[in-house]
Structures are given as structure tokens and as C-alpha cells.
Amino acid sequence: MDHIRILTTGRGIASRTVTNDDLSKVVDTSDDWIYPRTGIHSRQICGEGESVCTLAEEAVGKALEKGKTRFGIREEDIGCVVGATISGATATPSLSCLVQQALHLPEQIPVLDVNAACSGFVYALEVARGLLCANGKRYGLVFGAEALSRLLDWQDRTTCILFADGAGAALIERVPEKEVPYGSFLAARGGTEIVCGGVNTEDPHIRMDGKAVFRFAVTVIPVAAEGALSLAGVPADAISHVICHQANARILGHVMRKSTIPREKFFQNISTAGNTSAASIPSALAQMEEEGLLKEGDLLLLVGFGSGLTYAGMVIGYGRKEAEDEKAE
């Protein structure tokens, strides 16, 4: 079965900045209380006229536009669209279908959403790989997008301080197995430590048992990482960057202390991004690309964990080398 790699990325950033000091005006909290426990100073949430749809469209549009500029990839070349979200504006149509419509993407391709919460983007990448292998198409668009602010109880300081809005996307390419390493480790442990109500509940808000989630995360992150490395057949020192779901700085700190991968290879943006669930990993990738941190041929380790309880690890390559560009043309 063919592998995939990431060619370009994009992100959608909500316009409204909410600092910890801002939150202290609506709930009993402060920056002195929030930052030591979470690593978050501020987060972005949707402003007037913004929604999970506009954020997703912006992120996917940017990834596609970069694909046009760098590699000559057009809308008609896209073979699937897979989105990850728990906060789509409607149960149906899916967020992915709304993005497809807005960006005038092809009709006769599979388009769907995945709900695996904070592991969703990694799950969605593997789903997209399977779809591209099945339909023989070369390129796909995968995104994670959330407007979690509309699911928060703004009087619950255990959750409203953590979550935020945002979107990130990747343009991916299906490549022969031998061309680039790839390993996908997907898992789940059914549990209600994090819940968000739906149509059959009186409470529509996100609720979380923080201590239980911390124990879960620090246990499964090494499992997901090692599983992905093993399936990819590469050693840890081959990894250029580690991008974990940005849930909590304490979790990331614990993982970095225990990991054999150097701390400097772990990317963090939680201090200004907060927890954006399925958007966390792809928006971090897009920020890294914008800041020039990603290089052609980099090997990335992505690790997601969250409600479900789900967890996932993936080793995936970034970029296409110049010699391959010439061959592709």
C-alpha cells in the first residue's frame, strides 16, 4: 500500500484574542493560576462573522494555494477531502462538504469528516491515505478545524481556560512505499473522561476530568510514538520534529523529560494557541512552515490524544525534493 507525505500546509486563525486577564473578568481565575497549570497565556476565538467553516476554508485554501504555486497542483487534481472536527456547524452537511463547495473542489471524490477529537487530524491523514490508494488519485486535502468556544461553559474554569478556536490543513501526496518512510499507529480506549453533549443530552458543554486525562496522556503518548516509529521502521534519531497535540504544557513537559528525542525537537505553541482539539497539530505544522522551521525531506512525528479516549502516532515526511519535482513534471 502506498505511503503519503505532506507537501504544504495552511491555517485559519480566529481574530479575537482572549488573555487570561480577560478571563479573570468573567470567571474566578487569573494568569497566576492558569499559566502554571496549563502553559497558556492567551488563546484565539472566533470574532464577528467567523465560524468553524470560515476557519476551515481559510486553512484549506492556503494549503491548496501553496500547492498551486510550488507544484502546479490544481483543484481538479484533488482526490479526497477529509476533515477532523467535533464542532462542525451542522451534523450534516459535513464540514468537509462545506469546504468542498466553498473552494470549488471536484465532485466525484470522497468527502467526509472524522470525529476522533484531539487525535482527529492523525486519524484523518490515515483515512485519506486509504481513500487515495483506493481511487488511484495522487493528492488529497486533510484538515482539522474547531470552534470550541461555542461548546464551552464560560463559568466552568476547569474547561473555559483551556480551549480555543482554529484550523489547520495539509495538502498530501500519495507516493510509492519506498519513496518516503511512513507509519500510522491508531488506537482508542473507550471512556468518558472528556465528554461533549449532543442532541440527546441536556448539557451541550465540554466537561473533563483533568487528572484522569493527564494520567491517560502521559501513558499513551510514548505508546503512540513508539508504535509509529516501529511501523515506519525508523529510529527516533531520524525524526526532525515532534508535534504533539497541544493540550497542556505540563503534559508536554512530562513527555519531553521521559523521551529519548531531544527536547529541542518538540514544537510548542500552546502559550498563545490554547487547546484547539483536532486543529492543534495541523495549525502547529502550518505555523512551523510559516516560520521556516520545516525543511524539504524532514521526517515528522505527530502524536494526538484526547476524548474517546483516542490516541494516535504517525511518522510522515514533509516536502518534495527538487529532483522529485523535475521527475513529477
Residue frames as qw, qx, qy, qz and C-alpha x, y, z in Angstrom:
[[0.000, 0.889, 0.459, 0.000, 0.00, 0.00, 0.00],
 [0.398, 0.587, -0.030, 0.704, 1.39, 3.42, -0.96],
 [0.397, -0.418, -0.418, 0.702, 2.51, 5.97, 1.59],
 [0.108, 0.913, 0.289, 0.267, 1.70, 9.69, 1.88],
 [0.491, -0.148, -0.195, 0.836, 3.66, 12.82, 2.66],
 [0.009, 0.873, 0.343, -0.346, 2.77, 16.43, 3.42],
 [0.537, 0.435, 0.255, 0.677, 3.53, 18.92, 0.65],
 [0.028, 0.411, -0.052, 0.910, 2.09, 22.18, 2.01],
 [0.234, -0.487, -0.745, 0.391, 0.08, 23.45, 4.96],
 [0.079, -0.497, -0.155, -0.850, -2.21, 26.34, 5.87],
 [0.225, -0.365, -0.752, 0.500, -4.01, 27.65, 8.92],
 [0.178, -0.692, -0.360, -0.599, -7.01, 29.73, 9.84],
 [0.314, -0.077, -0.560, 0.763, -6.58, 31.95, 12.90],
 [0.181, -0.797, -0.575, -0.048, -9.61, 33.29, 14.77],
 [0.253, 0.661, -0.002, 0.707, -9.43, 37.05, 15.15],
 [0.454, -0.784, 0.021, -0.423, -10.35, 37.58, 18.79],
 [0.470, 0.274, -0.683, 0.488, -7.53, 37.28, 21.35],
 [0.666, -0.660, -0.140, -0.319, -8.64, 36.31, 24.86],
 [0.282, 0.495, -0.663, 0.486, -5.97, 36.65, 27.53],
 [0.472, -0.286, -0.773, 0.314, -6.01, 35.11, 30.98],
 [0.034, -0.171, -0.335, 0.926, -6.65, 38.58, 32.34],
 [0.438, -0.076, -0.361, -0.820, -9.72, 38.80, 30.12],
 [0.596, -0.240, -0.754, -0.139, -10.99, 35.50, 31.54],
 [0.296, -0.161, -0.656, 0.675, -10.49, 36.76, 35.08],
 [0.249, 0.005, 0.061, -0.966, -13.29, 39.26, 34.41],
 [0.691, -0.067, -0.343, -0.633, -15.88, 36.52, 33.75],
 [0.902, -0.211, -0.377, -0.026, -14.75, 33.62, 35.93],
 [0.552, -0.793, 0.258, -0.026, -12.82, 33.23, 39.19],
 [0.898, 0.092, 0.116, 0.416, -9.31, 32.82, 37.81],
 [0.065, -0.931, 0.237, 0.269, -6.11, 34.70, 36.95],
 [0.625, 0.640, -0.446, 0.047, -2.97, 34.43, 34.86],
 [0.124, -0.560, 0.746, -0.338, -1.10, 33.40, 38.01],
 [0.717, -0.050, 0.603, -0.346, -3.49, 30.46, 38.38],
 [0.846, 0.480, 0.091, -0.214, -3.87, 29.45, 34.71],
 [0.472, 0.740, -0.479, -0.023, -0.34, 29.68, 33.30],
 [0.186, -0.507, 0.822, -0.181, 1.49, 27.47, 35.84],
 [0.664, 0.060, 0.684, -0.295, -1.17, 24.76, 35.42],
 [0.745, 0.544, 0.375, -0.092, -1.58, 24.87, 31.63],
 [0.515, -0.151, 0.408, 0.738, 1.19, 26.87, 29.98],
 [0.217, 0.662, 0.551, 0.459, -1.46, 29.10, 28.35],
 [0.160, -0.279, -0.182, 0.929, -1.28, 32.91, 28.42],
 [0.428, 0.410, 0.009, -0.806, -3.83, 33.60, 25.68],
 [0.418, 0.217, 0.859, 0.200, -5.98, 31.94, 23.03],
 [0.190, 0.102, -0.374, -0.902, -7.90, 32.88, 19.87],
 [0.332, 0.416, 0.816, -0.223, -11.66, 32.57, 19.50],
 [0.260, 0.490, 0.621, 0.554, -14.00, 33.44, 16.66],
 [0.023, 0.309, 0.162, -0.937, -14.96, 37.06, 16.20],
 [0.530, 0.538, 0.285, -0.590, -17.87, 38.55, 14.30],
 [0.662, 0.591, -0.255, -0.385, -18.53, 36.79, 11.01],
 [0.222, 0.470, -0.854, 0.001, -16.17, 33.92, 11.80],
 [0.896, -0.146, 0.172, -0.381, -17.05, 30.27, 12.34],
 [0.682, -0.267, 0.657, 0.179, -15.55, 26.82, 12.14],
 [0.715, 0.559, 0.394, 0.144, -16.46, 26.92, 8.43],
 [0.283, 0.947, -0.134, 0.077, -14.60, 30.15, 7.67],
 [0.400, -0.711, 0.574, 0.067, -11.55, 28.95, 9.60],
 [0.764, 0.018, 0.625, 0.158, -11.51, 25.61, 7.74],
 [0.613, 0.744, 0.236, 0.120, -11.96, 27.29, 4.36],
 [0.036, 0.947, -0.320, 0.003, -9.07, 29.66, 5.10],
 [0.542, -0.518, 0.653, 0.105, -6.72, 26.87, 6.20],
 [0.748, 0.232, 0.596, 0.175, -7.51, 24.53, 3.31],
 [0.467, 0.874, 0.123, 0.041, -7.45, 27.39, 0.81],
 [0.115, -0.880, 0.453, 0.088, -3.96, 28.43, 1.92],
 [0.632, -0.274, 0.705, 0.166, -2.61, 24.86, 1.69],
 [0.691, 0.506, 0.498, 0.140, -4.08, 24.48, -1.81],
 [0.279, 0.958, -0.059, -0.029, -2.79, 27.86, -2.97],
 [0.313, -0.710, 0.608, 0.168, 0.73, 26.93, -1.87],
 [0.703, 0.053, 0.693, 0.154, 0.34, 23.65, -3.78],
 [0.567, 0.781, 0.258, 0.048, -0.56, 25.61, -6.92],
 [0.066, 0.953, -0.291, -0.045, 2.40, 27.95, -6.55],
 [0.380, -0.610, 0.690, 0.089, 5.05, 25.38, -5.62],
 [0.414, -0.091, 0.892, 0.158, 3.95, 22.29, -7.53],
 [0.291, 0.111, -0.529, -0.789, 1.31, 23.32, -10.06],
 [0.008, -0.291, -0.949, 0.119, -1.41, 21.31, -8.30],
 [0.290, -0.195, -0.258, -0.901, -4.94, 22.36, -9.31],
 [0.607, -0.080, 0.392, -0.687, -8.39, 21.90, -7.79],
 [0.869, 0.223, -0.211, -0.389, -9.16, 19.14, -10.30],
 [0.495, 0.394, -0.752, 0.186, -6.12, 17.16, -9.09],
 [0.335, -0.319, 0.639, -0.614, -7.57, 16.70, -5.58],
 [0.470, -0.013, -0.846, -0.250, -8.71, 13.12, -4.93],
 [0.506, -0.535, -0.671, 0.080, -10.29, 13.41, -1.46],
 [0.100, -0.580, 0.239, -0.773, -11.14, 15.85, 1.31],
 [0.657, -0.385, -0.632, 0.143, -11.09, 14.60, 4.89],
 [0.115, -0.662, 0.214, -0.709, -11.78, 16.89, 7.82],
 [0.500, -0.238, -0.736, 0.389, -11.44, 16.32, 11.55],
 [0.182, -0.386, 0.128, -0.895, -13.74, 18.17, 13.93],
 [0.174, -0.383, -0.862, 0.284, -16.01, 17.81, 16.94],
 [0.040, 0.572, 0.353, -0.739, -17.57, 21.25, 16.47],
 [0.142, 0.237, 0.649, 0.709, -18.95, 21.28, 12.95],
 [0.273, 0.009, 0.086, -0.958, -21.68, 23.87, 12.49],
 [0.799, 0.044, -0.045, -0.598, -24.15, 21.16, 11.44],
 [0.714, -0.169, 0.679, -0.039, -24.37, 17.40, 11.84],
 [0.508, 0.240, 0.666, 0.491, -24.98, 17.36, 8.12],
 [0.803, 0.515, -0.244, 0.174, -23.77, 18.60, 5.71],
 [0.811, -0.314, -0.083, 0.486, -20.32, 17.74, 6.95],
 [0.185, -0.859, 0.158, 0.451, -17.75, 20.48, 7.41],
 [0.441, -0.220, 0.662, 0.565, -15.70, 18.85, 4.65],
 [0.347, 0.571, 0.678, 0.306, -18.59, 19.13, 2.20],
 [0.006, 0.961, 0.209, -0.179, -18.98, 22.82, 3.03],
 [0.329, -0.656, 0.429, 0.526, -15.25, 23.34, 2.40],
 [0.467, 0.144, 0.741, 0.461, -15.51, 21.41, -0.87],
 [0.245, 0.807, 0.524, 0.118, -18.35, 23.67, -2.00],
 [0.139, -0.940, -0.005, 0.312, -16.64, 26.90, -0.96],
 [0.295, -0.614, 0.553, 0.480, -13.35, 26.05, -2.69],
 [0.706, 0.534, -0.174, -0.430, -14.94, 24.55, -5.83],
 [0.251, -0.415, 0.869, 0.093, -13.25, 21.19, -5.40],
 [0.328, 0.079, -0.809, -0.482, -14.09, 18.20, -7.61],
 [0.723, -0.173, 0.071, -0.665, -17.45, 16.48, -7.19],
 [0.945, 0.042, -0.274, -0.175, -16.66, 12.84, -7.89],
 [0.399, 0.368, -0.696, 0.471, -14.33, 12.29, -4.94],
 [0.578, -0.508, -0.621, 0.151, -14.87, 11.09, -1.36],
 [0.003, 0.514, -0.209, 0.832, -15.52, 13.95, 1.10],
 [0.688, -0.520, -0.496, -0.099, -16.15, 13.30, 4.80],
 [0.230, -0.745, 0.390, -0.491, -15.50, 14.28, 8.41],
 [0.672, -0.027, -0.691, 0.265, -13.76, 12.20, 11.08],
 [0.470, -0.749, 0.113, -0.452, -14.58, 12.51, 14.79],
 [0.829, -0.102, -0.419, 0.355, -11.62, 11.37, 16.86],
 [0.390, -0.904, -0.103, 0.142, -11.37, 14.60, 18.89],
 [0.167, -0.888, 0.366, 0.223, -7.77, 15.70, 19.53],
 [0.537, -0.220, 0.737, 0.347, -6.39, 12.69, 17.63],
 [0.628, 0.618, 0.395, -0.261, -8.63, 13.55, 14.69],
 [0.344, 0.815, -0.348, -0.311, -6.07, 15.03, 12.30],
 [0.146, -0.437, 0.879, 0.127, -3.80, 11.99, 12.56],
 [0.549, 0.276, 0.771, -0.166, -6.79, 9.69, 12.06],
 [0.530, 0.755, 0.158, -0.352, -7.89, 11.80, 9.08],
 [0.121, 0.695, -0.628, -0.328, -4.47, 11.52, 7.41],
 [0.273, -0.144, 0.949, 0.072, -4.66, 7.73, 7.52],
 [0.539, 0.536, 0.586, -0.282, -8.25, 7.76, 6.23],
 [0.393, 0.812, -0.166, -0.398, -7.14, 9.98, 3.35],
 [0.074, -0.492, 0.826, 0.264, -4.27, 7.63, 2.53],
 [0.428, 0.164, 0.887, -0.059, -6.71, 4.73, 2.27],
 [0.499, 0.715, 0.346, -0.347, -9.05, 6.72, 0.04],
 [0.246, 0.778, -0.430, -0.387, -6.25, 7.80, -2.31],
 [0.197, -0.294, 0.920, 0.167, -4.95, 4.25, -2.54],
 [0.479, 0.368, 0.776, -0.181, -8.48, 3.05, -3.34],
 [0.493, 0.787, 0.293, -0.226, -9.33, 5.61, -6.02],
 [0.759, 0.228, 0.254, 0.554, -5.86, 5.98, -7.52],
 [0.122, 0.957, 0.065, 0.256, -5.74, 9.75, -7.10],
 [0.646, 0.281, -0.334, 0.627, -2.45, 11.42, -6.21],
 [0.103, 0.261, -0.325, 0.903, -3.38, 14.37, -4.00],
 [0.393, -0.632, -0.665, -0.064, -5.69, 14.94, -1.04],
 [0.065, -0.563, 0.207, -0.798, -6.63, 17.71, 1.38],
 [0.600, -0.405, -0.657, 0.209, -6.79, 16.95, 5.10],
 [0.022, -0.552, 0.179, -0.814, -7.72, 19.44, 7.79],
 [0.374, -0.446, -0.719, 0.379, -8.63, 19.86, 11.43],
 [0.065, -0.424, -0.076, -0.900, -10.92, 22.73, 12.42],
 [0.345, -0.494, -0.743, 0.291, -12.69, 23.66, 15.64],
 [0.163, -0.556, 0.019, -0.815, -14.83, 26.42, 17.11],
 [0.490, -0.247, -0.780, 0.300, -14.73, 25.06, 20.65],
 [0.019, -0.041, 0.325, -0.945, -15.70, 28.41, 22.15],
 [0.565, -0.166, -0.237, -0.773, -19.32, 27.68, 21.25],
 [0.771, -0.189, -0.602, -0.086, -19.19, 24.44, 23.25],
 [0.378, 0.111, -0.603, 0.693, -17.77, 25.93, 26.45],
 [0.421, -0.799, -0.429, -0.006, -19.47, 26.76, 29.71],
 [0.330, 0.632, -0.202, 0.672, -17.81, 30.12, 30.38],
 [0.507, -0.697, 0.232, -0.450, -18.48, 29.73, 34.11],
 [0.974, -0.196, 0.058, 0.094, -16.57, 26.43, 34.29],
 [0.012, -0.897, 0.432, 0.096, -12.99, 27.46, 34.93],
 [0.668, -0.288, 0.666, 0.161, -11.69, 23.92, 34.52],
 [0.642, 0.366, 0.592, 0.321, -12.51, 23.96, 30.79],
 [0.311, 0.927, 0.207, 0.030, -13.01, 27.54, 29.58],
 [0.256, -0.849, 0.369, 0.280, -9.37, 28.38, 30.32],
 [0.608, -0.227, 0.690, 0.321, -8.10, 25.59, 28.06],
 [0.557, 0.390, 0.680, 0.273, -9.96, 25.51, 24.78],
 [0.045, 0.587, -0.178, -0.788, -9.89, 27.76, 21.72],
 [0.721, 0.606, 0.275, -0.192, -10.78, 28.05, 18.04],
 [0.050, -0.669, 0.576, 0.467, -8.64, 27.49, 14.96],
 [0.907, 0.365, 0.173, -0.118, -7.97, 25.41, 11.87],
 [0.184, -0.620, 0.666, 0.373, -5.03, 23.81, 10.11],
 [0.875, 0.411, 0.133, -0.219, -4.74, 21.90, 6.85],
 [0.382, -0.465, 0.690, 0.402, -2.31, 19.86, 4.79],
 [0.733, 0.522, -0.251, -0.357, -2.06, 19.09, 1.10],
 [0.644, -0.364, 0.670, 0.058, -0.84, 15.50, 0.92],
 [0.532, 0.526, -0.541, -0.383, 0.63, 13.39, -1.87],
 [0.953, -0.085, 0.276, -0.088, 0.37, 9.63, -2.35],
 [0.223, 0.736, -0.628, -0.120, 3.82, 8.20, -3.11],
 [0.827, 0.133, -0.545, -0.028, 5.31, 4.74, -3.66],
 [0.823, -0.551, -0.133, 0.029, 6.14, 2.83, -0.48],
 [0.808, -0.083, -0.041, 0.581, 9.92, 3.01, -0.94],
 [0.304, 0.686, 0.089, 0.655, 9.97, 6.75, -1.61],
 [0.132, -0.560, 0.332, -0.747, 9.42, 8.02, 1.94],
 [0.198, -0.089, -0.899, 0.381, 9.05, 6.40, 5.40],
 [0.498, -0.333, -0.130, -0.790, 5.55, 6.27, 6.86],
 [0.300, -0.142, -0.910, 0.250, 3.99, 4.70, 9.91],
 [0.432, -0.390, -0.091, -0.808, 0.48, 5.13, 11.31],
 [0.268, -0.137, -0.884, 0.359, -0.50, 3.90, 14.77],
 [0.420, -0.363, -0.134, -0.821, -4.18, 4.47, 15.66],
 [0.340, -0.180, -0.878, 0.284, -5.80, 3.36, 18.92],
 [0.408, -0.496, -0.063, -0.764, -8.65, 4.05, 21.33],
 [0.231, -0.137, -0.860, 0.434, -9.67, 3.24, 24.88],
 [0.282, -0.628, -0.519, -0.506, -13.36, 3.86, 25.33],
 [0.378, -0.352, -0.551, 0.656, -14.00, 6.29, 28.18],
 [0.038, -0.857, -0.417, -0.300, -15.97, 9.34, 29.27],
 [0.531, -0.419, -0.185, 0.713, -13.17, 11.32, 30.90],
 [0.030, 0.275, -0.165, -0.947, -13.86, 14.03, 28.29],
 [0.257, 0.530, 0.803, 0.084, -17.42, 14.47, 27.03],
 [0.120, 0.176, -0.117, -0.970, -19.28, 16.99, 24.95],
 [0.456, 0.377, 0.701, -0.398, -23.04, 16.70, 24.82],
 [0.016, 0.072, 0.683, 0.727, -25.07, 16.30, 21.65],
 [0.433, -0.256, -0.351, -0.790, -28.73, 16.23, 20.74],
 [0.715, -0.354, -0.582, -0.156, -29.57, 13.59, 23.37],
 [0.539, -0.254, -0.507, 0.623, -28.24, 15.41, 26.41],
 [0.158, -0.930, -0.331, 0.004, -29.28, 18.37, 28.49],
 [0.381, -0.792, 0.227, 0.421, -25.68, 19.57, 28.83],
 [0.747, 0.653, 0.048, 0.115, -24.10, 20.56, 25.49],
 [0.023, -0.922, 0.383, -0.059, -20.81, 21.75, 27.00],
 [0.662, 0.363, -0.602, 0.260, -17.35, 20.21, 27.15],
 [0.669, -0.665, 0.228, -0.241, -16.71, 18.54, 30.52],
 [0.672, 0.450, -0.545, 0.222, -13.42, 16.97, 31.53],
 [0.810, -0.577, 0.029, 0.099, -11.78, 15.07, 34.36],
 [0.261, 0.886, -0.378, 0.071, -8.41, 16.80, 34.15],
 [0.425, -0.575, 0.694, -0.081, -6.47, 14.46, 36.43],
 [0.820, 0.135, 0.555, -0.025, -7.68, 11.35, 34.59],
 [0.651, 0.758, 0.021, 0.032, -6.83, 12.90, 31.23],
 [0.014, -0.839, 0.542, -0.046, -3.32, 13.78, 32.43],
 [0.612, -0.318, 0.723, -0.038, -2.72, 10.17, 33.53],
 [0.805, 0.443, 0.394, -0.019, -4.06, 8.87, 30.23],
 [0.453, 0.878, -0.155, -0.007, -1.98, 11.25, 28.13],
 [0.107, -0.763, 0.637, -0.025, 1.39, 10.65, 29.75],
 [0.697, -0.126, 0.705, -0.042, 0.80, 6.89, 29.49],
 [0.749, 0.476, 0.459, 0.031, -0.29, 6.69, 25.84],
 [0.288, 0.907, -0.227, -0.206, 1.89, 9.33, 24.19],
 [0.199, -0.570, 0.775, 0.189, 5.03, 7.12, 24.39],
 [0.618, 0.170, 0.767, -0.022, 2.99, 4.13, 23.18],
 [0.567, 0.770, 0.256, -0.144, 1.71, 6.05, 20.15],
 [0.124, 0.870, -0.429, -0.207, 5.14, 7.48, 19.35],
 [0.345, -0.399, 0.840, 0.125, 6.95, 4.16, 19.64],
 [0.660, 0.360, 0.653, -0.090, 4.21, 2.40, 17.67],
 [0.502, 0.845, 0.032, -0.181, 4.52, 4.86, 14.79],
 [0.021, -0.763, 0.623, 0.170, 8.33, 4.66, 14.75],
 [0.522, -0.150, 0.839, 0.034, 8.19, 0.87, 14.72],
 [0.654, 0.548, 0.513, -0.092, 5.68, 0.74, 11.87],
 [0.373, 0.901, -0.163, -0.154, 7.73, 3.26, 9.88],
 [0.936, 0.060, -0.003, 0.348, 10.89, 1.26, 10.52],
 [0.348, 0.699, -0.204, 0.591, 12.92, 4.30, 11.53],
 [0.538, -0.249, -0.534, 0.603, 14.87, 5.11, 14.72],
 [0.182, -0.873, -0.375, 0.252, 13.92, 8.02, 16.95],
 [0.345, -0.575, 0.192, 0.717, 17.03, 9.97, 15.94],
 [0.298, 0.250, 0.638, 0.665, 15.75, 10.08, 12.33],
 [0.015, -0.822, -0.568, -0.016, 12.91, 12.38, 13.40],
 [0.304, 0.396, 0.025, 0.866, 13.34, 16.07, 12.57],
 [0.265, -0.273, 0.215, -0.900, 10.41, 17.40, 14.63],
 [0.149, -0.347, -0.911, 0.169, 7.85, 16.09, 17.10],
 [0.298, -0.234, -0.088, -0.921, 4.43, 17.74, 17.00],
 [0.102, -0.293, -0.904, 0.294, 2.18, 16.64, 19.85],
 [0.213, -0.743, -0.525, -0.357, -1.39, 17.72, 20.39],
 [0.146, 0.321, -0.333, 0.875, -1.11, 20.99, 22.32],
 [0.526, -0.578, -0.595, -0.187, -3.30, 20.11, 25.31],
 [0.551, -0.834, -0.004, -0.031, -1.35, 21.21, 28.35],
 [0.296, 0.774, -0.509, 0.232, 2.25, 22.32, 28.90],
 [0.541, -0.493, 0.625, -0.271, 2.55, 20.05, 31.94],
 [0.930, 0.177, 0.312, -0.075, 1.71, 17.02, 29.81],
 [0.675, 0.696, -0.175, 0.171, 4.22, 18.06, 27.15],
 [0.076, -0.780, 0.555, -0.279, 6.88, 18.75, 29.76],
 [0.759, -0.288, 0.553, -0.186, 6.44, 15.31, 31.31],
 [0.902, 0.391, 0.178, 0.032, 6.68, 13.64, 27.89],
 [0.447, 0.810, -0.315, 0.215, 9.80, 15.58, 26.89],
 [0.342, -0.682, 0.600, -0.239, 11.57, 14.69, 30.13],
 [0.804, -0.114, 0.571, -0.118, 10.89, 10.98, 29.55],
 [0.803, 0.589, 0.063, -0.065, 11.62, 10.93, 25.80],
 [0.730, -0.217, 0.337, 0.553, 14.90, 9.92, 24.18],
 [0.413, 0.657, 0.323, 0.541, 14.21, 12.52, 21.48],
 [0.344, -0.042, -0.227, 0.910, 15.91, 15.85, 22.32],
 [0.034, 0.666, 0.532, -0.522, 13.64, 18.50, 23.82],
 [0.039, 0.507, -0.213, -0.835, 14.51, 20.99, 21.10],
 [0.048, -0.051, -0.825, -0.561, 12.79, 18.79, 18.51],
 [0.016, -0.587, -0.794, 0.156, 9.41, 19.20, 20.23],
 [0.015, 0.358, 0.227, 0.906, 7.37, 22.11, 18.89],
 [0.151, -0.556, -0.705, 0.415, 5.12, 24.05, 21.28],
 [0.000, 0.326, 0.205, 0.923, 2.70, 26.91, 20.65],
 [0.348, -0.572, -0.743, 0.017, 0.20, 26.29, 23.45],
 [0.266, -0.369, -0.351, 0.818, 1.05, 29.53, 25.26],
 [0.189, 0.307, -0.087, -0.929, -0.75, 31.58, 22.61],
 [0.387, -0.002, -0.708, -0.591, -2.91, 28.97, 20.88],
 [0.637, -0.146, 0.459, -0.602, -4.55, 27.05, 23.70],
 [0.380, 0.021, 0.923, 0.052, -6.12, 23.65, 23.06],
 [0.491, 0.362, -0.206, -0.765, -7.80, 23.56, 19.65],
 [0.819, 0.081, 0.519, -0.230, -8.50, 19.81, 19.62],
 [0.816, 0.321, 0.421, 0.231, -8.39, 18.45, 16.05],
 [0.388, 0.901, -0.018, 0.191, -6.93, 21.73, 14.78],
 [0.533, -0.788, 0.265, 0.159, -4.00, 21.59, 17.20],
 [0.711, -0.198, 0.503, 0.450, -1.49, 19.52, 15.21],
 [0.550, 0.537, 0.425, 0.478, -2.20, 20.86, 11.69],
 [0.015, 0.983, 0.069, 0.171, -2.21, 24.50, 12.82],
 [0.574, -0.690, 0.341, 0.278, 1.10, 23.88, 14.60],
 [0.704, 0.113, 0.501, 0.490, 2.51, 22.42, 11.38],
 [0.340, 0.810, 0.312, 0.362, 1.31, 25.46, 9.44],
 [0.272, -0.955, 0.112, 0.038, 2.92, 27.82, 11.95],
 [0.688, -0.407, 0.447, 0.402, 6.18, 25.89, 11.67],
 [0.608, 0.427, 0.462, 0.483, 6.04, 26.15, 7.88],
 [0.093, 0.958, 0.170, 0.213, 5.35, 29.90, 8.08],
 [0.405, -0.871, 0.265, 0.090, 8.33, 30.35, 10.42],
 [0.511, 0.674, -0.532, -0.026, 10.67, 28.38, 8.16],
 [0.509, -0.483, 0.676, -0.225, 11.14, 25.55, 10.64],
 [0.867, 0.173, 0.463, -0.063, 10.15, 22.80, 8.19],
 [0.026, 0.609, -0.619, -0.495, 12.64, 21.73, 5.54],
 [0.792, 0.326, -0.348, -0.381, 12.24, 19.59, 2.43],
 [0.660, 0.220, -0.711, 0.106, 12.80, 15.96, 3.39],
 [0.252, -0.368, 0.610, -0.655, 12.07, 16.42, 7.10],
 [0.485, -0.226, -0.839, -0.096, 10.61, 13.41, 8.89],
 [0.348, -0.410, 0.209, -0.817, 7.87, 14.36, 11.34],
 [0.258, -0.218, -0.916, 0.216, 6.42, 12.52, 14.32],
 [0.402, -0.366, -0.106, -0.833, 2.81, 13.53, 15.01],
 [0.246, -0.176, -0.898, 0.319, 1.12, 12.43, 18.26],
 [0.411, -0.381, -0.147, -0.815, -2.52, 13.02, 19.14],
 [0.265, -0.223, -0.881, 0.323, -4.53, 12.08, 22.24],
 [0.268, -0.106, 0.128, -0.949, -7.90, 13.09, 23.58],
 [0.647, 0.051, 0.384, -0.657, -11.58, 12.38, 24.01],
 [0.674, 0.244, -0.581, -0.385, -12.79, 8.95, 23.07],
 [0.276, -0.823, 0.335, 0.366, -10.41, 8.19, 24.57],
 [0.836, 0.529, 0.034, 0.142, -8.32, 8.13, 21.40],
 [0.355, -0.749, 0.404, 0.388, -4.61, 8.26, 20.74],
 [0.814, 0.546, 0.155, 0.123, -2.53, 8.16, 17.58],
 [0.388, -0.653, 0.401, 0.512, 1.01, 8.44, 16.32],
 [0.758, 0.617, 0.196, 0.074, 2.31, 8.99, 12.81],
 [0.440, -0.449, 0.414, 0.658, 5.69, 9.23, 11.12],
 [0.550, 0.734, 0.392, 0.072, 5.28, 11.22, 7.91],
 [0.544, -0.017, 0.214, 0.811, 7.57, 13.07, 5.55],
 [0.125, 0.862, 0.227, -0.435, 7.38, 16.73, 4.62],
 [0.134, 0.781, -0.322, -0.517, 8.10, 18.30, 1.25],
 [0.885, 0.383, 0.231, 0.127, 9.21, 17.15, -2.16],
 [0.505, -0.498, 0.340, 0.618, 12.85, 17.44, -3.17],
 [0.274, 0.672, -0.265, -0.635, 13.84, 19.33, -6.32],
 [0.021, 0.244, -0.896, -0.370, 14.86, 16.15, -8.18],
 [0.210, 0.371, 0.894, -0.137, 11.44, 14.69, -7.46],
 [0.299, 0.688, 0.201, -0.629, 9.77, 17.90, -8.70],
 [0.212, 0.517, -0.587, -0.586, 11.52, 17.51, -12.05],
 [0.046, 0.013, 0.990, 0.135, 10.55, 13.83, -12.21],
 [0.265, 0.514, 0.703, -0.414, 6.92, 14.69, -11.41],
 [0.315, 0.665, -0.075, -0.672, 6.79, 17.25, -14.22]]
